Amino acid sequence: SSSGHLVLLREIMGIEGDFMLFDIMLHVATLLAVFIVFFKDIIALFKPPFKTIGFIILASVPAVITGLIYKLVGVEIFESAKYICFFFLFSAIIMFFAEFISKRIERSRADGLGGETAVSAGAENVNLKTALCMGLMQSVAIFPGITRSGSTIFGGLAAKGDRNSVAKFSFFMSIPVILGAAFLEILSAAKDGFGAVAAVPWYCYLTGMAVAFLSGLFAIKFMMRLISKANFKWFSLYLAILSIVTFAVYFI
């Protein structure tokens, strides 16, 4: 939902222009936070049999396809806050169902283990079905206002994956997508002579990325605690309220 918040805040503050590269660099900064929090887990990915890396690549394919379609077609819906209320509502709904599904799976496993729930070690427990479902949901999250991590976690839980494994895998999935988007946007900016880049002062890039990095460190750790308790309802409620408010502003 961060992309949706960026679009909405720019509209509220009356800021106009092409800020796609700026937005992506903020995501790159939060990606650095992902590297720091999950450093040991990421290093472990490069040890045989490399199954998790294969699943990450496979899960990234749908997002790459939708991203390329967006670059070719280019639609106003990605830049305007007018329709963002519907995407916030979609995020609210899937987060609500993510909590419902997670707790139902937990109860089922507790019954099967005599009241004890199994704790997974990490993303290596993700299977092919889970990776595909999470990849499809990540492609949907290209729309601003739809939470990427929430969508992928919902997809993983819908595929009956373990929530802790699914959460880690969701963060790992962000690595190729964000780096790929940054690479494509830098190429696009280079073709235009970096005109859009010059529209934003360098110190704004540094400030924005520093704040995104620090808040990203907090958000990742906070989110992992939420996931361990499968407590998504308050974020779902927040997004639902935000959806109602933005709908009222743009349509009423």
Salt bridges, closest charged atoms under 4 A:
ASP23 OD1 - ARG10 NH1 2.90
ASP41 OD1 - LYS168 NZ 3.06
GLU99 OE2 - LYS103 NZ 2.95
GLU99 OE2 - LYS233 NZ 3.83
GLU106 OE1 - ARG163 NH1 3.17
ASP162 OD1 - ARG109 NH1 3.47
GLU185 OE1 - LYS71 NZ 3.21
